[in-house]
Amino acid sequence: MSHPRIVLKKGRETPLRHGHPWVFSGAISRVEGGPVPGDVVLATDGGGRPLGLGFFNTGDIAFRLLTDDPAARINADFWRQRIERAVQLRKRVVPPETDAFRLINAEGDGIPGLVVDRYGGWLALAIGTAGADQWRETLVGLLLEAVGPAGIYERSEGRSRQLEGLSDRIGVAAGEVPATVRIRENGLSFEVDLITGQKTGFFLDQRLNREIVGGLSREAAVLNCFSYTGAFSVYAARGGAGRVVSVEASAQANEIACRNLSGNGFSPERHPVLTANCFEYLRETGESFDLIILDPPAFAKSRKDVERSAKGYKEINLQAAKRLRDGGMLATFSCSNPIDGLLFEKIVLGAVRDAGKTAQLLRPLGAGPDHPVNLAHPEGRYLKGLLLCLTRG
């Protein structure tokens, strides 16, 4: 099958040959065949040697690799195989007593721009590239075929679509979808708002980290900042925490957090849920804690936000470090793509030192195996986390 072509500048094909799935516009020498955003094109090196097929766009990311086989046919069967491969992987890596997980993770599953989360009998879908958007009807149909959900809710919105020249699309994509559903995660029960909740309704990428926090919570005084609907708090309570304080600015999320605590047999009176700004709470509270969780929303949406967001990450970690008892533990996260892992470590180290403490790294933290990442694509590792033990001197 003949495709339009992008021809790369001399020497700029190396990342693609090494497996990185993106080609930036500055690496392209010329475009042949008049493709429009979302079309499948053939990438070649300067000598015309084929490198692979992928989605084309006129923005900064001009090419997203689909396959390095230039003879592959990009059709419904191609997508069916990718979806089935993703489904089979989840059957291997998702633990028992868990019916909520990331089903398709964009480039990590070879479908650039498609994110699908499973919440029990329902799916939440987000499309972020013009290429995947062209195949939307096919992809929805294949998901219905492969999974058989009661309904699919679409949350295709945000900056990634704007960069691809797409408008937001939100609503029921198939079947029927209730406003809230109940899910199981490692035997715990959670209420999820599929319609208006953050991301696709729940932070599925933190499942392993919630388990780790739960295992460290016995008899501890725990503070969960940016607690959203209280998932970390529920795990800490199940782990035997003496007291868990959840702090979140959204009153609506806090109502769900209270229901999640009580629904799992834990008292919101013993484990209070507070509606407050986390920065202000940490500065003003006189309470000290044995374990603090910092899981803020992304402070940096683009590279121009890095300097400002770095100050925010440093301040929140500084204040948390001050509120930890000697030998206390800090589980701190960043989901900002422009803040890479090394920079995040430097920011947190600066905060810890300014608090007059020393940090022992117990383990790096990240998303679970239902969020696979192409090893050649570090940009896919958006969730960075550190589990630290802080001591004085």
C-alpha positions as CSV (number, residue, x, y, z in Angstrom):
1,M,0.0,0.0,0.0
2,S,1.4,3.4,-1.0
3,H,1.6,6.0,1.8
4,P,2.6,9.7,1.8
5,R,6.2,10.0,3.1
6,I,8.2,12.1,5.5
7,V,12.0,12.2,4.7
8,L,14.2,12.8,7.7
9,K,17.3,14.9,7.7
10,K,20.7,13.2,7.6
11,G,21.5,11.7,11.0
12,R,18.1,12.4,12.5
13,E,16.9,8.9,12.0
14,T,18.9,7.4,14.9
15,P,16.3,7.8,17.7
16,L,13.7,6.1,15.5
17,R,16.0,3.3,14.7
18,H,16.7,2.8,18.4
19,G,13.0,2.5,19.1
20,H,11.9,6.0,20.1
21,P,8.3,6.3,18.7
22,W,8.4,10.1,18.0
23,V,9.9,12.3,15.3
24,F,9.9,16.0,15.9
25,S,9.2,18.5,13.1
26,G,12.7,19.8,13.2
27,A,14.1,16.4,12.1
28,I,12.1,16.4,8.9
29,S,13.7,17.4,5.6
30,R,10.6,17.2,3.5
31,V,7.0,15.9,3.3
32,E,5.8,14.1,0.2
33,G,2.3,13.2,-0.9
34,G,0.3,15.9,0.9
35,P,-0.7,14.1,4.1
36,V,-3.1,15.8,6.5
37,P,-3.0,15.5,10.3
38,G,-3.8,12.0,11.4
39,D,-2.9,10.3,8.1
40,V,-0.6,7.3,8.2
41,V,2.7,8.1,6.5
42,L,6.0,6.2,5.8
43,A,9.1,7.6,7.4
44,T,12.4,7.2,5.6
45,D,15.9,8.3,6.1
46,G,17.6,10.8,3.8
47,G,18.6,8.0,1.4
48,G,15.0,6.7,1.1
49,R,15.4,3.7,3.3
50,P,12.1,3.0,5.1
51,L,12.0,3.3,8.9
52,G,8.4,2.7,9.7
53,L,4.7,3.7,9.4
54,G,3.1,6.2,11.8
55,F,0.6,9.0,12.4
56,F,1.5,12.3,10.8
57,N,0.8,15.8,12.2
58,T,1.9,19.3,11.5
59,G,2.7,20.2,15.1
60,D,5.9,19.7,17.1
61,I,5.5,15.9,17.2
62,A,5.2,15.3,13.5
63,F,5.3,11.5,13.5
64,R,4.2,8.8,16.0
65,L,5.4,5.3,15.1
66,L,2.9,2.5,14.7
67,T,5.2,-0.2,13.3
68,D,8.7,-0.5,11.9
69,D,7.3,-2.8,9.2
70,P,6.8,-0.6,6.1
71,A,4.7,-3.3,4.5
72,A,2.2,-3.5,7.3
73,R,-1.5,-2.8,6.6
74,I,-3.0,-0.3,9.0
75,N,-6.6,-1.5,9.1
76,A,-9.1,-2.9,11.6
77,D,-7.2,-6.2,11.9
78,F,-4.0,-4.2,12.9
79,W,-5.9,-2.4,15.7
80,R,-7.7,-5.6,16.7
81,Q,-4.3,-7.3,17.3
82,R,-3.0,-4.4,19.3
83,I,-6.0,-4.3,21.5
84,E,-6.0,-8.1,22.0
85,R,-2.3,-8.0,23.0
86,A,-3.1,-5.3,25.5
87,V,-6.0,-7.2,27.0
88,Q,-3.9,-10.4,27.3
89,L,-1.1,-8.5,29.1
90,R,-3.6,-7.2,31.7
91,K,-4.8,-10.7,32.4
92,R,-1.2,-11.5,33.4
93,V,-0.4,-8.4,35.5
94,V,-3.6,-7.2,37.2
95,P,-3.9,-8.8,40.6
96,P,-7.0,-10.7,41.8
97,E,-9.8,-8.8,43.6
98,T,-9.1,-5.9,41.2
99,D,-11.5,-4.9,38.4
100,A,-10.2,-1.4,37.7
101,F,-7.0,-0.8,35.7
102,R,-5.4,0.8,32.7
103,L,-6.4,-1.3,29.7
104,I,-4.5,0.6,26.9
105,N,-1.7,2.9,27.6
106,A,-1.1,4.8,24.3
107,E,2.5,4.4,23.0
108,G,3.1,1.8,25.7
109,D,0.7,-0.5,24.0
110,G,1.5,0.6,20.4
111,I,-1.6,2.8,19.9
112,P,-0.4,6.4,20.1
113,G,-3.0,8.7,21.6
114,L,-5.4,6.1,22.9
115,V,-5.9,5.6,26.7
116,V,-8.5,3.3,28.0
117,D,-9.3,2.6,31.6
118,R,-11.5,-0.2,32.8
119,Y,-13.8,0.4,35.8
120,G,-15.6,-2.9,36.4
121,G,-18.1,-3.3,33.7
122,W,-17.4,0.1,32.1
123,L,-14.6,1.7,30.1
124,A,-13.4,5.3,30.1
125,L,-11.7,6.3,26.9
126,A,-9.5,9.3,26.0
127,I,-8.1,10.0,22.5
128,G,-5.3,12.5,22.3
129,T,-3.9,12.3,18.7
130,A,-5.4,13.1,15.3
131,G,-4.4,9.7,14.1
132,A,-6.3,7.8,16.7
133,D,-9.2,10.2,16.3
134,Q,-9.5,9.2,12.6
135,W,-9.9,5.6,13.8
136,R,-12.3,6.4,16.7
137,E,-15.3,4.5,15.4
138,T,-13.2,1.4,14.6
139,L,-11.4,1.5,18.0
140,V,-14.7,1.9,19.9
141,G,-16.2,-1.1,18.0
142,L,-13.1,-3.2,18.7
143,L,-13.2,-2.4,22.4
144,L,-16.8,-3.5,22.5
145,E,-15.9,-6.7,20.7
146,A,-12.8,-7.4,22.9
147,V,-14.2,-6.5,26.4
148,G,-18.0,-6.3,26.1
149,P,-18.5,-3.4,28.5
150,A,-21.9,-2.2,29.5
151,G,-20.8,1.3,28.3
152,I,-17.9,3.4,27.2
153,Y,-17.5,7.0,28.4
154,E,-15.3,9.3,26.4
155,R,-13.1,12.0,28.1
156,S,-11.1,13.2,25.1
157,E,-10.1,16.7,26.3
158,G,-7.2,18.9,27.2
159,R,-3.9,20.2,25.9
160,S,-2.8,17.2,24.0
161,R,-5.8,17.4,21.7
162,Q,-5.3,21.2,21.3
163,L,-1.7,20.5,20.1
164,E,-3.1,18.0,17.6
165,G,-5.7,20.5,16.2
166,L,-8.6,18.7,17.8
167,S,-11.5,20.0,19.9
168,D,-12.7,18.3,23.1
169,R,-15.2,15.5,22.9
170,I,-16.9,14.3,26.1
171,G,-19.8,12.0,26.5
172,V,-21.1,8.5,26.2
173,A,-19.4,6.7,23.3
174,A,-21.3,3.5,23.5
175,G,-23.9,1.8,25.7
176,E,-25.1,3.3,29.0
177,V,-22.8,4.8,31.7
178,P,-23.9,5.8,35.2
179,A,-22.6,8.9,36.9
180,T,-20.7,6.8,39.5
181,V,-19.6,3.2,39.6
182,R,-18.1,1.0,42.3
183,I,-14.8,-0.7,41.7
184,R,-12.6,-3.3,43.5
185,E,-8.9,-2.8,44.0
186,N,-7.0,-5.4,46.0
187,G,-10.2,-6.3,47.8
188,L,-11.1,-2.7,48.7
189,S,-14.1,-0.9,47.3
190,F,-14.1,2.6,45.8
191,E,-16.7,4.9,44.3
192,V,-15.6,6.4,41.0
193,D,-17.1,9.5,39.3
194,L,-16.7,8.7,35.6
195,I,-18.4,11.8,34.4
196,T,-16.7,14.7,36.3
197,G,-13.9,13.0,38.2
198,Q,-10.2,13.9,37.6
199,K,-8.4,12.1,34.8
200,T,-10.8,9.3,33.9
201,G,-12.2,9.2,37.4
202,F,-9.6,7.5,39.6
203,F,-5.8,7.4,39.8
204,L,-5.3,3.9,38.6
205,D,-1.5,4.4,38.2
206,Q,-1.0,4.6,42.0
207,R,-2.3,1.1,42.8
208,L,1.2,-0.4,43.6
209,N,2.2,2.7,45.6
210,R,-1.0,2.5,47.6
211,E,-0.1,-1.0,48.5
212,I,3.4,0.1,49.6
213,V,2.0,2.9,51.7
214,G,-0.5,0.6,53.3
215,G,2.3,-1.8,54.3
216,L,4.1,1.1,56.1
217,S,1.2,2.5,58.0
218,R,0.8,0.3,61.1
219,E,0.2,2.4,64.1
220,A,1.4,5.5,62.2
221,A,0.0,9.0,62.1
222,V,-0.5,9.5,58.3
223,L,-1.1,12.7,56.3
224,N,-2.5,12.3,52.8
225,C,-2.2,15.6,50.9
226,F,-4.1,16.1,47.6
227,S,-6.1,13.1,48.8
228,Y,-8.8,13.4,46.1
229,T,-11.2,10.6,46.8
230,G,-9.1,9.1,49.6
231,A,-7.6,6.0,48.1
232,F,-4.2,6.3,49.8
233,S,-6.1,7.0,53.0
234,V,-8.2,3.8,52.8
235,Y,-5.1,1.7,52.2
236,A,-3.3,3.4,55.1
237,A,-6.3,2.7,57.4
238,R,-6.4,-0.9,56.3
239,G,-2.7,-1.1,57.1
240,G,-3.4,-0.2,60.7
241,A,-2.7,3.5,60.8
242,G,-3.6,5.0,64.2
243,R,-4.9,8.2,62.4
244,V,-5.1,9.3,58.8
245,V,-5.7,12.9,57.9
246,S,-6.8,13.5,54.3
247,V,-6.5,17.0,52.9
248,E,-8.1,18.0,49.6
249,A,-9.4,21.3,48.2
250,S,-12.4,19.7,46.4
251,A,-15.4,19.4,48.7
252,Q,-17.1,17.1,46.2
253,A,-14.0,14.7,46.2
254,N,-14.0,14.8,50.0
255,E,-17.6,13.6,50.1
256,I,-16.6,10.6,48.0
257,A,-13.5,10.1,50.2
258,C,-15.7,9.9,53.3
259,R,-17.9,7.3,51.6
260,N,-14.9,5.3,50.5
261,L,-13.6,5.2,54.1
262,S,-16.9,4.3,55.6
263,G,-17.7,1.8,52.8
264,N,-14.5,-0.1,53.7
265,G,-15.3,-0.1,57.4
266,F,-13.2,2.9,58.6
267,S,-14.5,5.8,60.5
268,P,-14.1,9.3,59.0
269,E,-14.3,10.6,62.6
270,R,-11.1,8.7,63.4
271,H,-9.6,9.4,60.0
272,P,-10.7,13.0,59.3
273,V,-11.2,14.4,55.7
274,L,-10.4,18.1,55.5
275,T,-11.4,20.6,52.8
276,A,-8.3,22.8,52.6
277,N,-5.4,24.1,50.5
278,C,-2.6,21.6,51.0
279,F,0.1,24.3,51.0
280,E,-1.7,26.3,53.6
281,Y,-2.5,23.3,55.7
282,L,1.1,22.2,55.9
283,R,2.3,25.7,56.8
284,E,-0.3,26.1,59.5
285,T,-0.8,22.8,61.1
286,G,0.9,22.1,64.4
287,E,0.6,18.3,64.0
288,S,3.5,16.0,63.2
289,F,3.3,12.8,61.3
290,D,5.1,9.5,60.8
291,L,4.2,9.2,57.1
292,I,3.2,11.9,54.6
293,I,1.9,11.3,51.0
294,L,2.2,14.1,48.5
295,D,0.4,13.3,45.2
296,P,-0.4,16.7,43.7
297,P,-1.9,17.3,40.3
298,A,0.5,18.2,37.5
299,F,2.1,21.6,38.3
300,A,3.8,21.8,34.8
301,K,1.8,21.3,31.6
302,S,4.6,22.4,29.3
303,R,8.3,23.3,29.3
304,K,7.6,26.9,29.9
305,D,6.0,25.9,33.2
306,V,9.1,24.1,34.6
307,E,10.7,26.9,36.6
308,R,7.4,28.0,38.2
309,S,6.3,24.4,38.9
310,A,9.7,23.5,40.4
311,K,9.2,26.2,43.0
312,G,5.8,24.6,43.8
313,Y,7.2,21.1,44.2
314,K,10.0,22.4,46.4
315,E,7.7,24.4,48.6
316,I,5.2,21.5,49.2
317,N,8.1,19.0,49.9
318,L,9.8,21.5,52.2
319,Q,6.6,22.0,54.3
320,A,6.0,18.2,54.4
321,A,9.6,17.6,55.5
322,K,9.1,20.0,58.4
323,R,6.0,18.1,59.5
324,L,7.6,14.7,59.6
325,R,8.9,13.3,62.9
326,D,12.5,12.2,63.0
327,G,12.7,8.9,61.0
328,G,9.4,9.6,59.3
329,M,8.6,8.6,55.7
330,L,7.7,10.7,52.7
331,A,6.0,9.3,49.6
332,T,6.2,12.1,47.1
333,F,5.1,12.2,43.5
334,S,5.1,14.3,40.3
335,C,3.0,13.5,37.3
336,S,4.3,16.5,35.3
337,N,5.7,15.3,32.0
338,P,8.2,18.2,31.7
339,I,9.7,17.4,35.1
340,D,11.9,14.4,34.5
341,G,12.9,12.0,37.2
342,L,16.4,13.5,37.8
343,L,15.0,17.0,38.1
344,F,12.4,15.9,40.5
345,E,15.0,14.2,42.7
346,K,17.0,17.4,42.8
347,I,14.0,19.5,43.7
348,V,13.0,17.1,46.6
349,L,16.6,16.9,47.8
350,G,16.8,20.7,47.9
351,A,13.6,20.8,49.9
352,V,14.8,18.2,52.4
353,R,18.1,19.9,52.9
354,D,16.4,23.3,53.5
355,A,14.3,21.6,56.2
356,G,17.6,20.6,57.9
357,K,17.2,16.9,57.2
358,T,18.8,14.0,55.4
359,A,16.9,11.7,53.0
360,Q,17.4,8.0,52.6
361,L,15.9,6.7,49.4
362,L,14.0,3.6,50.2
363,R,12.8,3.0,46.7
364,P,11.8,4.9,43.5
365,L,8.1,4.8,42.8
366,G,6.1,4.8,39.6
367,A,3.1,3.4,37.8
368,G,2.1,-0.2,37.9
369,P,2.6,-2.8,35.1
370,D,-0.9,-2.1,33.7
371,H,0.7,1.2,32.6
372,P,3.5,-0.3,30.3
373,V,6.0,2.1,28.7
374,N,8.1,1.7,25.6
375,L,11.6,1.3,27.1
376,A,12.9,3.7,24.4
377,H,10.3,6.3,25.3
378,P,11.2,8.0,28.6
379,E,8.5,10.7,28.0
380,G,6.0,7.9,28.7
381,R,7.2,7.7,32.3
382,Y,5.1,10.6,33.5
383,L,4.6,9.4,37.1
384,K,7.7,9.9,39.2
385,G,7.8,9.1,42.9
386,L,10.2,8.7,45.8
387,L,9.8,6.8,49.0
388,L,12.1,8.5,51.5
389,C,13.1,8.2,55.2
390,L,13.9,11.6,56.6
391,T,16.2,12.1,59.6
392,R,17.9,15.0,61.3
393,G,21.7,15.4,60.8
